[in-house]
Amino acid sequence: MTTDSPLHIVVLAAGKGTRMHSALPKVLHRVGARPLIDHVLDTARALDAAGCHVVIGHGGEQVRDQAAVPEGLTVHWAHQPEQLGTAHAVDRAMPAIPDDALVLVMYGDVPLVRADTLSRLATAAAPDGAVLGTVLADPTGYGRLLRDAGGRLAAIVEEKEADDEQRAVREVNTGLLCVPAAALRGWLARIGNDNAKGEYYLTDLVALAAADGRPLAVIDVDDPTEVEGVNDRAQLARAERTLQRRCAAALLARGVTLLDPERFDLRGSLEAGRDVVIDADVIIEGDVVLGDGVHVEAFCLLRDSDVGAGSRIAAHSMLEGATVGSGCAIGPFARLRPGTVCEAGSRVGNFVEIKNSRLGAGAKANHLSYVGDATVGDAVNIGAGTITCNYDGASKHHTDIGEGAFIGSNTALVAPVRVGRNATIAAGSVITRDAPDDALTLARAREQKSVAGWKRPKKKTAAPDAG
């Protein structure tokens, strides 16, 4: 951006969003798991604005409390108690903006406009201002940019007020504009509300500027998806897909293999090494790191987790707050909950849940087990159906399993308890006391026996109808 004037950004975020049919203020609805307003504020920060002025109205306190203001951006909150139009909203922010500033008007419900696009708009705003337009194959619903015989911007006409010739114009108004503060202040004072809605429209300043011999420049954005607003649930869904396509394109450009880029969702940040492969319908949330050669199969959810080089996350697995070492095999249908650490070469199989536990190098829990609040040593084998009974109804207790131990299937380890190094626990045991190193421990309720002549119960048949 090339301008000597300090840039002040006004974000209009006072709308109720009636078409969302929601109690939540419109700008707090989410795209990419973040409120719309957060995307806009991030863009404002990227422009290195001298000031950012957010105009709030409906649900204003909620917007102010929940918006995540990025570090380095100072936000001034302006209140618009009555929504009397876009010009009225901008005017609410003007008292805090100096006359030598350049004012960029953004919208809290237009989340995906790029900083580079707005930088071009600001550069084009000298000396009198500029509006951002775009050309649409189907401009239905948008205000049209009308030019005079010399090609200069003369006015913006809304579709419902346009004649047939004006409706044929495909260059439309996006609503974003950038104008020197002193000129903007003067034009705002002259905008009236003589229209069907009785509102003060910011677009009216275009005709005022042209009448003053100071027509605003027009910068067209090539990609219309940048400037799509969100007014209803369908537009919110389209914005989500647009954002996800951007995220997928960025990952592909960095060398990540997405087997179906249209079926991938990034709702946070992903740091990926070389030769990472991600299958269809994988969701990444929070901050996730995937090391070199990691393969994530279909239908997995990874949230705030770190997966080491060469590991494979099999289909339908969920990792949350987990750290997986190199060369591990997780899943399918595994769940790693917060505090789980799987050391190098460990294996977690189908329908295994681990929480707040460390699984040692080469340890295995392959089937149908729950490991909670435990330390599992290297090369331990946890048999199918093993449960660490860690909760007594009031407190959590720890289980310690020494390296090389073998836990037989259908074992209950009642914490707090320790299983020794190279210990073997017989299948079907309920272990309530520490099991020693290098020994077999059995804890079954009674000896097995067979009962000859025993008859299996049969269902009772209904008595015949006497009638």
CORTA-V547361 format. One record per residue. RES is the residue in three letters. PHI is phi in whole degrees, -180 to 180 (none if undefined). NEAR is the number of other ideal C-beta (glycine too) atoms within 10 Angstrom. Layout:
((RES | PHI | NEAR) (RES | PHI | NEAR))
This chain:
((MET | none | 16) (THR | -117 | 9) (THR | -158 | 15) (ASP | -88 | 7) (SER | -88 | 17) (PRO | -65 | 15) (LEU | -91 | 22) (HIS | -116 | 22) (ILE | -106 | 29) (VAL | -109 | 27) (VAL | -108 | 28) (LEU | -88 | 28) (ALA | -140 | 31) (ALA | -100 | 28) (GLY | -68 | 24) (LYS | -79 | 13) (GLY | 74 | 22) (THR | -55 | 11) (ARG | -72 | 13) (MET | -77 | 19) (HIS | 52 | 8) (SER | -144 | 13) (ALA | -77 | 7) (LEU | -83 | 15) (PRO | -54 | 26) (LYS | -56 | 27) (VAL | -72 | 31) (LEU | -97 | 21) (HIS | -67 | 19) (ARG | -110 | 16) (VAL | -129 | 22) (GLY | 63 | 22) (ALA | 67 | 15) (ARG | -129 | 16) (PRO | -57 | 23) (LEU | -52 | 28) (ILE | -63 | 27) (ASP | -66 | 22) (HIS | -62 | 21) (VAL | -66 | 26) (LEU | -66 | 25) (ASP | -63 | 16) (THR | -66 | 22) (ALA | -60 | 27) (ARG | -65 | 18) (ALA | -65 | 16) (LEU | -85 | 19) (ASP | 56 | 13) (ALA | -69 | 23) (ALA | -72 | 15) (GLY | -159 | 20) (CYS | -130 | 25) (HIS | -121 | 25) (VAL | -103 | 27) (VAL | -93 | 26) (ILE | -118 | 27) (GLY | -148 | 21) (HIS | -62 | 18) (GLY | 64 | 21) (GLY | -58 | 19) (GLU | -65 | 11) (GLN | -66 | 15) (VAL | -62 | 23) (ARG | -64 | 16) (ASP | -73 | 9) (GLN | -99 | 15) (ALA | -66 | 22) (ALA | -95 | 10) (VAL | -80 | 17) (PRO | -67 | 14) (GLU | -60 | 5) (GLY | 96 | 9) (LEU | -112 | 17) (THR | -96 | 10) (VAL | -111 | 18) (HIS | -107 | 15) (TRP | -100 | 17) (ALA | -114 | 23) (HIS | -104 | 12) (GLN | -116 | 22) (PRO | -64 | 11) (GLU | -118 | 8) (GLN | -84 | 16) (LEU | -106 | 18) (GLY | 116 | 21) (THR | -69 | 22) (ALA | -66 | 22) (HIS | -63 | 20) (ALA | -64 | 26) (VAL | -62 | 27) (ASP | -61 | 22) (ARG | -66 | 20) (ALA | -91 | 24) (MET | -63 | 19) (PRO | -57 | 10) (ALA | -95 | 14) (ILE | -113 | 23) (PRO | -72 | 12) (ASP | -65 | 12) (ASP | -88 | 11) (ALA | -83 | 22) (LEU | -105 | 25) (VAL | -105 | 27) (LEU | -105 | 26) (VAL | -97 | 23) (MET | -120 | 26) (TYR | -127 | 24) (GLY | -67 | 29) (ASP | -109 | 25) (VAL | -120 | 23) (PRO | -87 | 31) (LEU | -112 | 21) (VAL | -67 | 23) (ARG | -85 | 15) (ALA | -61 | 15) (ASP | -62 | 12) (THR | -64 | 21) (LEU | -70 | 26) (SER | -64 | 18) (ARG | -63 | 18) (LEU | -63 | 24) (ALA | -65 | 23) (THR | -64 | 16) (ALA | -80 | 18) (ALA | -77 | 26) (ALA | -82 | 16) (PRO | -95 | 8) (ASP | -113 | 16) (GLY | 127 | 25) (ALA | -152 | 22) (VAL | -116 | 28) (LEU | -99 | 25) (GLY | -119 | 24) (THR | -156 | 23) (VAL | -107 | 14) (LEU | -116 | 13) (ALA | -64 | 6) (ASP | -125 | 7) (PRO | -86 | 21) (THR | -54 | 8) (GLY | 95 | 10) (TYR | -102 | 22) (GLY | -71 | 24) (ARG | -97 | 23) (LEU | -88 | 27) (LEU | -104 | 19) (ARG | -111 | 16) (ASP | -84 | 11) (ALA | -61 | 6) (GLY | -88 | 7) (GLY | 86 | 9) (ARG | -87 | 12) (LEU | -67 | 23) (ALA | -107 | 19) (ALA | -170 | 20) (ILE | -119 | 24) (VAL | -116 | 20) (GLU | -73 | 16) (GLU | -59 | 14) (LYS | -68 | 9) (GLU | -104 | 11) (ALA | -87 | 16) (ASP | -88 | 8) (ASP | -61 | 6) (GLU | -65 | 9) (GLN | -70 | 16) (ARG | -66 | 14) (ALA | -75 | 10) (VAL | -70 | 17) (ARG | -101 | 14) (GLU | -86 | 17) (VAL | -119 | 22) (ASN | -87 | 25) (THR | -93 | 25) (GLY | 95 | 22) (LEU | -85 | 22) (LEU | -150 | 28) (CYS | -139 | 28) (VAL | -141 | 27) (PRO | -57 | 21) (ALA | -60 | 18) (ALA | -62 | 13) (ALA | -66 | 21) (LEU | -61 | 27) (ARG | -60 | 17) (GLY | -66 | 14) (TRP | -68 | 20) (LEU | -59 | 19) (ALA | -66 | 11) (ARG | -100 | 12) (ILE | -76 | 21) (GLY | -103 | 10) (ASN | -125 | 14) (ASP | -83 | 6) (ASN | -150 | 13) (ALA | -59 | 8) (LYS | -92 | 9) (GLY | 67 | 10) (GLU | -112 | 16) (TYR | -99 | 19) (TYR | -96 | 19) (LEU | -63 | 26) (THR | -62 | 20) (ASP | -66 | 22) (LEU | -69 | 24) (VAL | -63 | 27) (ALA | -67 | 18) (LEU | -63 | 17) (ALA | -63 | 23) (ALA | -64 | 19) (ALA | -65 | 12) (ASP | -83 | 13) (GLY | 75 | 7) (ARG | -128 | 15) (PRO | -62 | 21) (LEU | -77 | 24) (ALA | -75 | 18) (VAL | -123 | 20) (ILE | -115 | 22) (ASP | -95 | 15) (VAL | -92 | 20) (ASP | -72 | 8) (ASP | -104 | 13) (PRO | -61 | 16) (THR | -65 | 16) (GLU | -61 | 21) (VAL | -112 | 22) (GLU | -72 | 19) (GLY | -86 | 18) (VAL | -116 | 26) (ASN | -120 | 15) (ASP | -149 | 15) (ARG | -67 | 13) (ALA | -66 | 10) (GLN | -68 | 15) (LEU | -63 | 19) (ALA | -65 | 12) (ARG | -66 | 15) (ALA | -63 | 24) (GLU | -61 | 18) (ARG | -66 | 13) (THR | -61 | 18) (LEU | -62 | 20) (GLN | -67 | 19) (ARG | -64 | 14) (ARG | -61 | 16) (CYS | -62 | 21) (ALA | -63 | 20) (ALA | -62 | 12) (ALA | -65 | 12) (LEU | -67 | 20) (LEU | -60 | 13) (ALA | -65 | 8) (ARG | -91 | 13) (GLY | 99 | 11) (VAL | -80 | 21) (THR | -90 | 14) (LEU | -109 | 19) (LEU | -66 | 15) (ASP | -146 | 13) (PRO | -59 | 17) (GLU | -77 | 10) (ARG | -124 | 15) (PHE | -139 | 23) (ASP | -129 | 19) (LEU | -112 | 21) (ARG | -119 | 21) (GLY | 169 | 18) (SER | -129 | 12) (LEU | -130 | 22) (GLU | -106 | 12) (ALA | -125 | 22) (GLY | -82 | 18) (ARG | -77 | 12) (ASP | 58 | 15) (VAL | -82 | 23) (VAL | -122 | 16) (ILE | -125 | 28) (ASP | -82 | 19) (ALA | -69 | 15) (ASP | 62 | 17) (VAL | -93 | 22) (ILE | -117 | 16) (ILE | -111 | 26) (GLU | -125 | 19) (GLY | 67 | 15) (ASP | -108 | 13) (VAL | -125 | 21) (VAL | -123 | 17) (LEU | -119 | 26) (GLY | -76 | 20) (ASP | -55 | 13) (GLY | 72 | 17) (VAL | -70 | 26) (HIS | -122 | 17) (VAL | -111 | 28) (GLU | -80 | 21) (ALA | -63 | 16) (PHE | 64 | 19) (CYS | -100 | 23) (LEU | -121 | 20) (LEU | -118 | 28) (ARG | -130 | 18) (ASP | 47 | 16) (SER | -134 | 24) (ASP | -127 | 18) (VAL | -119 | 28) (GLY | -77 | 22) (ALA | -55 | 18) (GLY | 76 | 19) (SER | -82 | 23) (ARG | -127 | 18) (ILE | -105 | 30) (ALA | -77 | 20) (ALA | -55 | 18) (HIS | 64 | 18) (SER | -101 | 23) (MET | -128 | 21) (LEU | -119 | 29) (GLU | -137 | 18) (GLY | 62 | 16) (ALA | -112 | 25) (THR | -121 | 17) (VAL | -115 | 29) (GLY | -76 | 21) (SER | -75 | 17) (GLY | 65 | 18) (CYS | -91 | 25) (ALA | -124 | 19) (ILE | -120 | 28) (GLY | 92 | 25) (PRO | -75 | 16) (PHE | 57 | 16) (ALA | -102 | 27) (ARG | -130 | 21) (LEU | -108 | 28) (ARG | -93 | 16) (PRO | -54 | 13) (GLY | 88 | 16) (THR | -83 | 25) (VAL | -127 | 19) (CYS | -110 | 30) (GLU | -74 | 21) (ALA | -52 | 17) (GLY | 75 | 20) (SER | -79 | 27) (ARG | -132 | 20) (VAL | -128 | 30) (GLY | -96 | 20) (ASN | -70 | 16) (PHE | 57 | 16) (VAL | -111 | 26) (GLU | -117 | 20) (ILE | -129 | 29) (LYS | -138 | 21) (ASN | 49 | 17) (SER | -141 | 25) (ARG | -114 | 18) (LEU | -103 | 30) (GLY | -68 | 22) (ALA | -57 | 18) (GLY | 73 | 19) (ALA | -73 | 26) (LYS | -135 | 19) (ALA | -136 | 27) (ASN | -88 | 17) (HIS | -149 | 15) (LEU | 51 | 18) (SER | -131 | 23) (TYR | -124 | 20) (VAL | -124 | 28) (GLY | -130 | 22) (ASP | 52 | 17) (ALA | -138 | 24) (THR | -115 | 17) (VAL | -111 | 30) (GLY | -71 | 22) (ASP | -61 | 18) (ALA | 59 | 17) (VAL | -76 | 26) (ASN | -112 | 18) (ILE | -105 | 33) (GLY | -73 | 20) (ALA | -59 | 19) (GLY | 81 | 17) (THR | -76 | 25) (ILE | -132 | 19) (THR | -90 | 28) (CYS | -86 | 17) (ASN | -95 | 23) (TYR | -123 | 12) (ASP | -101 | 11) (GLY | 99 | 4) (ALA | -131 | 5) (SER | -136 | 9) (LYS | -94 | 13) (HIS | -128 | 16) (HIS | -100 | 16) (THR | -117 | 23) (ASP | -121 | 17) (ILE | -115 | 30) (GLY | -70 | 21) (GLU | -63 | 16) (GLY | 78 | 20) (ALA | -71 | 25) (PHE | -122 | 17) (ILE | -103 | 29) (GLY | -67 | 20) (SER | -60 | 17) (ASN | 60 | 17) (THR | -101 | 24) (ALA | -111 | 17) (LEU | -104 | 26) (VAL | -88 | 17) (ALA | -76 | 21) (PRO | -78 | 15) (VAL | -156 | 21) (ARG | -126 | 19) (VAL | -108 | 27) (GLY | -73 | 20) (ARG | -63 | 15) (ASN | 57 | 17) (ALA | -73 | 23) (THR | -122 | 19) (ILE | -109 | 27) (ALA | -65 | 17) (ALA | -56 | 16) (GLY | 80 | 17) (SER | -85 | 22) (VAL | -115 | 15) (ILE | -98 | 24) (THR | -113 | 12) (ARG | -127 | 10) (ASP | -58 | 13) (ALA | -103 | 23) (PRO | -74 | 15) (ASP | -63 | 13) (ASP | 53 | 12) (ALA | -138 | 11) (LEU | -90 | 13) (THR | -118 | 18) (LEU | -120 | 13) (ALA | -149 | 16) (ARG | -109 | 11) (ALA | -63 | 7) (ARG | -164 | 5) (GLU | -65 | 5) (GLN | -71 | 6) (LYS | -145 | 5) (SER | -119 | 5) (VAL | -110 | 6) (ALA | -72 | 4) (GLY | 76 | 4) (TRP | -70 | 6) (LYS | -108 | 6) (ARG | -69 | 4) (PRO | -60 | 5) (LYS | -117 | 6) (LYS | -67 | 5) (LYS | -74 | 6) (THR | -90 | 6) (ALA | -69 | 6) (ALA | -65 | 6) (PRO | -65 | 6) (ASP | -70 | 5) (ALA | -65 | 4) (GLY | -82 | 3))
